[in-house]
Amino acid sequence: QVQLVESGGGLVQAGGSLRLSCAASGSIFSISYMAWYRQTPGKQREMVAIITSGGGTVYADSVKGRFTISRDNAKNTVYLQMNSLKPEDTAVYYCSVLMTTGQRYWGQGTQVTVSS
């Protein structure tokens, strides 16, 4: 089992910044990648950013150049630095871990609200 605890969400004005954190604990021996997803009411959950065990990153087109994903392997923590936030970034953000076994775990979600 893997537990994911997210923090850092909140309310920010358009153009502002937030930093999300996700700490992983438990059986975290073989992580394939860590990622952030987001979801708004009535829509499917969408990938925001991925960081692999080797440090490679992938971003959704909508956040490229504004968001940065990073990880601290010593702390088993993944971060999402969000700059130049837009109202359309408003969503519940979820941390996710994909294990090399194919099993996926999700955090509880943290609300990000960007006011115009």
Summary of the structure (lengths in Angstrom):
residues: 116
radius of gyration: 13.5
end to end distance: 39.8
largest distance: 42.3
contacts: 337
relative contact order: 0.32
helix: 3%
strand: 59%
